[in-house]
Structures are given as C-alpha cells and as structure tokens.
Amino acid sequence: MPFTIKEYSIYNESEILNLYSSVNWSNYTQNPSMLKNAYKHSLKILGAYDADKS
C-alpha cells in the first residue's frame, strides 16, 4: 500500500480523536483539551496518507 508522509498543518480535533479511538488510545479521547494543548506546543506534526485517497 503506497503512502505519503507530509506535515499535518490544520488542527482537526474530530479527525484526530477518531484516529485515536480507532487504535484505542484513550488518553486524549478522554481529555480533548489536553490534545489541543499538545498539538499547539508541538514543533512539527507529520501524518501518513494513503496515496490512493486525497
């Protein structure tokens, strides 16, 4: 499965929470304000994107 790594530059809380829920990472899903704070203070956030989807 080909994929692309690129910077995740637009904070989309529902998208991130759905991703975390899908892999049972409950710390941020139980505390979305902590997620937003972590995102705000990150130097760089990268995402892996399916090359067949935009």
Buried (B, 14 or more C-beta within 10 A) or exposed (E): EEEEEEEBEEEEEEEBBEBBEEEEEEEBBEEBEEBBEEBEEEEEEEBEBEEEEE
